[in-house]
Amino acid sequence: MTRRYITTAIDYPNAAPHMGHVLEKVLADVYARWCRLQGDEVRFQIGTDEHG
């Protein structure tokens, strides 16, 4: 079993959300789920900004 920590980039509020934001999160989620199906231990954290 492999341990994995998967993250995504922080979304910056300098423009409206677009499909690029969605694509990154969906691909990361799919990869995390696939790794779990392979028996890996996965922590999946979407990028956040607590100080801004």
CYANA upper distance limits for C-alpha pairs under 8 A (distance plus 0.5 A):
  1 MET  CA     39 GLY  CA      6.58
  1 MET  CA     40 ASP  CA      5.52
  1 MET  CA     41 GLU  CA      7.36
  2 THR  CA     39 GLY  CA      8.33
  2 THR  CA     40 ASP  CA      5.40
  2 THR  CA     41 GLU  CA      6.66
  3 ARG  CA     40 ASP  CA      6.39
  3 ARG  CA     41 GLU  CA      5.20
  3 ARG  CA     42 VAL  CA      6.45
  4 ARG  CA     40 ASP  CA      7.64
  4 ARG  CA     41 GLU  CA      6.66
  4 ARG  CA     42 VAL  CA      5.28
  4 ARG  CA     43 ARG  CA      6.81
  5 TYR  CA     42 VAL  CA      6.39
  5 TYR  CA     43 ARG  CA      5.35
  5 TYR  CA     44 PHE  CA      6.55
  5 TYR  CA     45 GLN  CA      8.24
  6 ILE  CA     28 ALA  CA      7.70
  6 ILE  CA     32 ALA  CA      7.54
  6 ILE  CA     42 VAL  CA      7.85
  6 ILE  CA     43 ARG  CA      6.71
  6 ILE  CA     44 PHE  CA      5.33
  6 ILE  CA     45 GLN  CA      6.80
  7 THR  CA     28 ALA  CA      8.00
  7 THR  CA     44 PHE  CA      6.43
  7 THR  CA     45 GLN  CA      5.42
  7 THR  CA     46 ILE  CA      6.00
  7 THR  CA     47 GLY  CA      6.72
  8 THR  CA     24 GLU  CA      7.57
  8 THR  CA     25 LYS  CA      7.13
  8 THR  CA     28 ALA  CA      7.59
  8 THR  CA     45 GLN  CA      7.49
  8 THR  CA     46 ILE  CA      5.61
  8 THR  CA     47 GLY  CA      5.48
  9 ALA  CA     46 ILE  CA      7.84
  9 ALA  CA     47 GLY  CA      5.56
  9 ALA  CA     48 THR  CA      8.50
 10 ILE  CA     46 ILE  CA      8.32
 10 ILE  CA     47 GLY  CA      5.05
 10 ILE  CA     48 THR  CA      6.07
 10 ILE  CA     49 ASP  CA      7.21
 11 ASP  CA     21 HIS  CA      7.81
 11 ASP  CA     47 GLY  CA      7.88
 11 ASP  CA     48 THR  CA      8.17
 17 PRO  CA     21 HIS  CA      7.05
 18 HIS  CA     22 VAL  CA      7.50
 19 MET  CA     23 LEU  CA      6.49
 20 GLY  CA     24 GLU  CA      6.76
 21 HIS  CA     25 LYS  CA      7.08
 22 VAL  CA     26 VAL  CA      6.59
 23 LEU  CA     27 LEU  CA      6.52
 24 GLU  CA     28 ALA  CA      6.66
 25 LYS  CA     29 ASP  CA      6.56
 25 LYS  CA     46 ILE  CA      7.97
 26 VAL  CA     30 VAL  CA      6.62
 27 LEU  CA     31 TYR  CA      6.64
 28 ALA  CA     32 ALA  CA      6.64
 29 ASP  CA     33 ARG  CA      6.66
 29 ASP  CA     44 PHE  CA      8.07
 30 VAL  CA     34 TRP  CA      6.60
 31 TYR  CA     35 CYS  CA      6.64
 32 ALA  CA     36 ARG  CA      6.79
 32 ALA  CA     42 VAL  CA      6.98
 32 ALA  CA     43 ARG  CA      8.40
 32 ALA  CA     44 PHE  CA      7.13
 33 ARG  CA     37 LEU  CA      6.77
 34 TRP  CA     38 GLN  CA      6.89
 35 CYS  CA     39 GLY  CA      7.09
 35 CYS  CA     40 ASP  CA      5.95
 35 CYS  CA     41 GLU  CA      8.24
 35 CYS  CA     42 VAL  CA      7.58
 36 ARG  CA     40 ASP  CA      5.47
 36 ARG  CA     41 GLU  CA      6.84
 36 ARG  CA     42 VAL  CA      6.87
